[in-house]
Amino acid sequence: MKPLIDLLALFIGVLLAFIVQNFLPPMTDLHGAHVLLVPMVFCYAAMVLPFPAMLAAAFFTGFLSDLFYLHVVAGKVEIPMGYSIIFFVILGCFANGFRLAMKSRNSWPFILLSTVGTSSFLLVQFLLITFIRGGIIVTPAVGWRILAPGLIAGLIAPLFYWTVSHMDRLLPDGSRKLRSVKR
């Protein structure tokens, strides 16, 4: 029952992350980089959910990302459907290996994977678009738009971890302390 509650909370969290990040303005000081919350939310879920639930979360998050970032220029789809699902499955498989660290309340793997996962997500998008267009244009603005959201995710991740770990105690049978005590 607990993995289903966690999975439902992830679905709600991903939807809220899409809504919130959509209304956050680009940061002009960082060459128009945007704050991305979805890879960080998924990374947390991948580290706390069992493997089958993580795969369902990867499919859900990837499918919504594909719909959200569907990019059509001159009748051509530049970011094809399905790539985000594959990306989140790979990231989730890697992050799921750190479940024991999350159970022991070690947040450093989550912070590092949120940073790397967010920047990797943007790098894959950039590479797909440049592959379809046929030319790579590398400017400082491109670097900032790929690296800055990852660094921002790394700064937001401790606050997110702290908030979610305290909210977990409000859910039925959600407290990690209570689960270790025999009832």
C-alpha positions in Angstrom: 0.0 0.0 0.0 2.9 2.4 0.8 4.4 2.2 -2.7 1.0 3.1 -4.2 0.6 6.1 -2.0 4.2 7.2 -2.9 3.5 6.7 -6.6 0.3 8.7 -6.4 2.2 11.4 -4.5 4.8 11.4 -7.3 2.2 11.8 -10.0 0.8 14.8 -8.2 4.3 16.1 -7.5 5.3 15.9 -11.2 2.1 17.6 -12.3 2.7 20.4 -9.7 6.3 20.7 -10.8 5.3 21.2 -14.5 2.8 23.8 -13.4 5.2 25.7 -11.1 8.2 25.6 -13.5 5.9 26.8 -16.4 5.2 30.0 -14.4 8.7 30.7 -13.3 10.4 33.4 -15.5 13.7 32.7 -17.3 16.7 34.1 -15.5 18.1 37.0 -17.5 21.4 37.0 -15.6 22.0 33.4 -16.6 21.3 33.9 -20.4 17.7 33.0 -20.2 18.1 29.7 -18.3 14.9 28.2 -16.8 14.4 26.5 -13.5 13.5 22.8 -14.1 11.8 21.0 -11.2 10.6 17.8 -12.9 13.9 15.9 -13.1 14.5 16.7 -9.4 11.1 15.4 -8.4 11.5 12.3 -10.5 15.0 11.7 -9.1 13.7 11.7 -5.5 10.9 9.3 -6.5 13.4 7.0 -8.2 15.4 6.8 -5.0 12.5 6.0 -2.7 10.2 3.8 -4.9 10.7 0.1 -5.5 11.9 -0.8 -9.0 8.5 -1.6 -10.6 6.9 1.6 -9.2 10.0 3.6 -10.4 9.5 2.2 -14.0 5.8 3.4 -13.9 7.0 6.8 -12.6 9.6 7.0 -15.4 6.9 6.3 -18.0 4.5 8.8 -16.5 7.2 11.5 -16.1 8.7 10.9 -19.6 5.3 10.8 -21.3 4.4 14.2 -19.7 7.8 15.6 -20.6 7.4 14.5 -24.2 4.0 16.2 -24.4 5.2 19.3 -22.6 8.4 19.7 -24.7 6.9 18.7 -28.1 8.7 21.0 -30.5 7.5 21.3 -34.0 9.2 23.6 -36.4 8.1 24.0 -40.1 6.1 20.8 -39.9 9.0 18.7 -38.4 9.1 17.3 -34.9 12.5 18.3 -33.4 12.2 16.5 -30.1 10.6 13.1 -30.9 8.1 11.4 -28.6 9.5 8.6 -26.4 13.0 10.0 -25.8 12.1 11.4 -22.4 10.7 8.0 -21.3 14.0 6.4 -22.2 16.0 9.1 -20.5 13.9 8.8 -17.3 14.1 5.0 -17.3 17.9 5.2 -17.5 18.2 7.9 -14.9 15.7 6.0 -12.7 17.7 2.8 -12.9 20.8 4.6 -11.9 19.1 6.5 -9.1 17.2 3.4 -7.8 20.6 2.0 -7.0 20.9 4.6 -4.2 17.8 3.5 -2.3 19.8 2.4 0.6 21.4 5.8 0.9 18.0 7.4 1.0 16.8 4.9 3.6 19.7 5.9 5.8 18.8 9.6 5.3 21.9 10.4 3.2 20.8 13.3 0.9 24.1 13.8 -1.0 23.3 11.2 -3.7 19.9 12.9 -4.3 21.5 16.3 -4.6 24.2 15.2 -7.0 21.8 13.1 -9.1 19.3 16.0 -9.3 22.1 18.3 -10.5 23.5 15.8 -13.1 20.1 14.6 -14.1 18.7 18.0 -14.9 21.7 19.1 -16.9 21.8 15.7 -18.7 18.1 16.1 -19.6 18.8 19.5 -21.2 22.0 18.2 -22.9 20.1 15.3 -24.5 17.4 17.8 -25.7 20.1 20.0 -27.2 21.8 17.1 -28.9 18.5 15.8 -30.4 17.6 19.3 -31.8 21.1 19.8 -33.3 21.1 16.3 -34.8 17.8 16.9 -36.5 18.7 20.4 -37.6 22.1 19.2 -38.9 24.4 21.6 -37.2 25.8 22.2 -33.7 26.0 25.8 -32.6 27.9 26.1 -29.3 27.8 29.5 -27.6 28.2 30.6 -24.0 24.4 31.0 -23.8 23.8 27.3 -24.7 26.3 26.3 -22.0 24.5 28.4 -19.4 21.1 27.1 -20.5 22.3 23.5 -20.0 24.4 23.9 -16.9 22.6 26.6 -14.9 19.3 24.7 -14.4 21.3 21.7 -13.1 23.1 23.9 -10.6 19.9 25.5 -9.5 18.4 22.1 -9.1 21.3 21.2 -6.9 20.6 24.3 -4.8 16.9 23.6 -4.5 17.3 19.8 -3.8 18.2 20.1 -0.1 15.1 22.2 0.6 13.0 19.8 -1.5 14.4 16.8 0.4 13.8 18.4 3.8 10.2 19.4 2.8 9.3 16.0 1.4 10.9 14.1 4.3 8.8 16.1 6.7 5.6 15.7 4.6 6.2 11.9 4.6 5.4 11.8 8.3 1.9 13.2 7.6 1.0 10.3 5.3 -0.6 7.1 6.7 2.2 4.8 7.8 4.6 7.3 6.3 7.0 8.0 9.1 10.3 6.1 8.6 10.7 6.1 12.4 7.3 4.6 13.0 7.9 1.8 10.4 10.9 0.6 12.3 9.0 0.3 15.5 6.9 -2.8 16.0 3.2 -2.0 16.5 
